[in-house]
Amino acid sequence: MKEVIDVGLPELGQPFSWAVRAGDMMFTAHGPVRLDGSIDTGPVEEQARLTFANLERAMTAAGGTLDDVTQVLIQMIDIADMPVIDKVYREFFRQPFPNRSSAAVKALVVPGMRIEIVVNAVLSR
């Protein structure tokens, strides 16, 4: 059975849950969403930092940590942003790093949004 985790982020009027737990597994997706529901469309470094901070918020709400993350799928609109995203990623994750895939996409749901992540984790009990 799945359980929706309240991560403290606002509903955005779209049909999704910020984080869902199923047994020991957690599934979550994040972008540069501020606590007031607005989207950061500034420099990619700031967007990445907010995105990963939102992930950390979700992991904490589920009773886990970033060490529980097993896979990160990064979508960015410009592959040239990868070095900056990697720099911020290292602020949040340590070795052994989660499995990761990164892809440049044509666009994300909000114009000016440069990064979105999809994350899977195994939560410790």
Wavefront OBJ file of the C-alpha trace (Angstrom):
o trace
v 0.000 0.000 0.000
v 1.275 3.453 -0.781
v 1.478 6.293 1.709
v 1.711 9.943 0.681
v 4.379 11.792 2.671
v 3.693 15.405 3.653
v 6.954 17.143 2.796
v 5.791 20.647 3.664
v 5.712 21.930 0.085
v 2.520 23.483 -1.297
v 0.157 21.773 -3.704
v 0.712 23.146 -7.186
v -2.679 22.268 -8.664
v -1.309 19.319 -10.613
v -2.267 15.655 -10.073
v 0.809 14.395 -8.212
v 2.147 13.788 -4.714
v 5.511 15.213 -3.698
v 6.603 11.928 -2.144
v 5.127 8.451 -1.917
v 6.309 5.640 0.316
v 5.575 2.000 -0.493
v 7.048 -0.314 2.121
v 10.704 0.662 2.438
v 10.751 2.392 -0.959
v 10.270 6.114 -1.458
v 9.553 7.811 -4.769
v 9.810 11.575 -5.108
v 10.374 14.286 -7.704
v 11.535 17.864 -7.185
v 12.353 21.093 -8.904
v 13.203 24.599 -7.733
v 9.905 25.163 -5.904
v 9.890 27.679 -3.067
v 7.821 27.186 0.093
v 5.290 29.735 -1.194
v 4.759 27.662 -4.362
v 6.645 29.986 -6.700
v 9.321 28.586 -8.982
v 12.905 29.860 -8.909
v 13.836 30.750 -12.493
v 17.168 32.372 -11.606
v 20.690 30.992 -12.075
v 20.946 27.205 -12.373
v 23.162 26.996 -9.271
v 20.399 28.486 -7.124
v 17.770 26.306 -8.791
v 19.849 23.171 -8.213
v 20.499 24.054 -4.570
v 16.764 24.615 -3.949
v 15.872 21.416 -5.802
v 18.232 19.283 -3.715
v 17.167 21.077 -0.517
v 13.570 20.109 -1.378
v 14.715 16.520 -1.800
v 16.429 16.641 1.588
v 13.190 18.034 3.090
v 11.248 15.111 1.596
v 13.734 12.527 2.836
v 13.581 13.963 6.353
v 9.766 14.012 6.285
v 9.808 10.313 5.386
v 12.166 9.518 8.261
v 15.220 9.106 6.063
v 18.318 10.959 4.952
v 20.065 11.607 1.674
v 22.196 8.532 2.434
v 19.045 6.467 1.742
v 18.817 7.725 -1.856
v 19.575 4.936 -4.327
v 18.901 6.627 -7.669
v 18.710 10.190 -8.990
v 17.446 11.051 -12.456
v 18.386 14.621 -13.413
v 16.646 16.472 -16.208
v 18.122 19.802 -17.300
v 17.352 22.060 -20.224
v 21.005 22.778 -21.068
v 23.735 20.142 -20.908
v 26.222 22.971 -20.296
v 24.667 23.266 -16.798
v 26.031 19.835 -15.799
v 29.269 21.082 -14.153
v 27.313 23.524 -11.972
v 24.727 20.873 -11.090
v 27.552 18.434 -10.242
v 29.087 21.036 -7.923
v 25.809 21.482 -6.036
v 25.134 17.715 -6.084
v 28.390 17.166 -4.180
v 27.164 19.569 -1.482
v 24.268 17.204 -0.771
v 25.608 13.717 -1.547
v 28.735 11.906 -0.449
v 30.364 8.666 -1.520
v 29.148 6.131 -2.215
v 27.012 8.239 -4.537
v 23.551 7.097 -5.653
v 23.123 5.633 -9.114
v 22.453 8.550 -11.447
v 21.290 9.396 -14.934
v 21.365 12.894 -16.404
v 19.594 14.086 -19.534
v 19.127 17.334 -21.376
v 15.486 17.888 -22.274
v 13.809 20.403 -24.555
v 11.803 22.109 -21.797
v 10.382 21.719 -18.310
v 6.858 22.581 -17.155
v 7.638 26.206 -16.148
v 9.517 28.527 -18.530
v 12.864 29.420 -16.949
v 12.975 26.240 -14.867
v 16.336 24.600 -15.638
v 16.365 21.440 -13.489
v 14.034 18.722 -12.237
v 14.927 15.475 -10.477
v 13.260 12.115 -9.945
v 14.531 10.134 -6.965
v 14.145 6.613 -5.597
v 15.256 5.685 -2.095
v 15.214 2.721 0.273
v 14.333 3.945 3.756
v 15.932 2.329 6.755
v 13.582 1.101 9.457
l 1 2 3 4 5 6 7 8 9 10 11 12 13 14 15 16 17 18 19 20 21 22 23 24 25 26 27 28 29 30 31 32 33 34 35 36 37 38 39 40 41 42 43 44 45 46 47 48 49 50 51 52 53 54 55 56 57 58 59 60 61 62 63 64 65 66 67 68 69 70 71 72 73 74 75 76 77 78 79 80 81 82 83 84 85 86 87 88 89 90 91 92 93 94 95 96 97 98 99 100 101 102 103 104 105 106 107 108 109 110 111 112 113 114 115 116 117 118 119 120 121 122 123 124 125
